[in-house]
Every structure is written in structure tokens, then in C-alpha cells.
Amino acid sequence: MKDKILSIISFITVFVPITIFFVWNPTNPNATGIVIGYFIFIALSFCFALFLFAKKHLRDIYTKIALGLNGLYLVGILALVVIPRLI
């Protein structure tokens, strides 16, 4: 039962980054800070899902979806926000 709750928590964290569309405004001077905050949350969510998948051996559908989508979010933010600012 505890493992099921942990996997559902990791699945719920997938929907939090979607709220960036409601609070992010490109003309806002704090826009970069908002994206950095979301990136930190996504990175922690990815690490939590990876911990559940690798260490706790939770291989249910909720953990797999959370791991995949959080990984996709990480790659998207790195490719669209972080790497272009470094170049």
C-alpha cells in the first residue's frame, strides 16, 4: 500500500509543471527565476521517480509514466532554455 501511494505521488508531480503556462509571462523580469524554480522541481521529481524505479523496484505504470515525462521535461528545458543561454 505504501509503494502504491509513493508511485501515485510521483505520477501527480507530472502535472505540476503544466501550471507554468498560467504563471509565466515572457515580459516579466522574474520569468527566468520562475523557469529555474520549475526546473528544480522537475529535477527533484525525476530523481524521486528514478529512486522509486531503481532502488525500490516499483515498476508499475505510474512510476514509468512519471519517469518518462519528467525526463522529457528535463530534456526540453535543457534544450530550449539552458543550452541556448550558454551558447
ChimeraX attribute file (.defattr): number of C-alpha atoms within 10 A of each C-alpha:
attribute: neighborCount
match mode: 1-to-1
recipient: residues
	/A:1	5
	/A:2	7
	/A:3	13
	/A:4	13
	/A:5	10
	/A:6	17
	/A:7	23
	/A:8	16
	/A:9	17
	/A:10	25
	/A:11	22
	/A:12	13
	/A:13	20
	/A:14	19
	/A:15	12
	/A:16	13
	/A:17	15
	/A:18	12
	/A:19	10
	/A:20	12
	/A:21	8
	/A:22	7
	/A:23	10
	/A:24	15
	/A:25	13
	/A:26	9
	/A:27	7
	/A:28	10
	/A:29	9
	/A:30	12
	/A:31	14
	/A:32	14
	/A:33	12
	/A:34	16
	/A:35	17
	/A:36	15
	/A:37	12
	/A:38	19
	/A:39	19
	/A:40	13
	/A:41	16
	/A:42	23
	/A:43	16
	/A:44	14
	/A:45	23
	/A:46	24
	/A:47	16
	/A:48	20
	/A:49	29
	/A:50	22
	/A:51	15
	/A:52	21
	/A:53	18
	/A:54	11
	/A:55	9
	/A:56	11
	/A:57	12
	/A:58	19
	/A:59	12
	/A:60	14
	/A:61	12
	/A:62	18
	/A:63	24
	/A:64	19
	/A:65	16
	/A:66	26
	/A:67	24
	/A:68	15
	/A:69	17
	/A:70	27
	/A:71	19
	/A:72	14
	/A:73	20
	/A:74	17
	/A:75	13
	/A:76	12
	/A:77	17
	/A:78	14
	/A:79	12
	/A:80	11
	/A:81	15
	/A:82	15
	/A:83	10
	/A:84	9
	/A:85	9
	/A:86	6
	/A:87	5
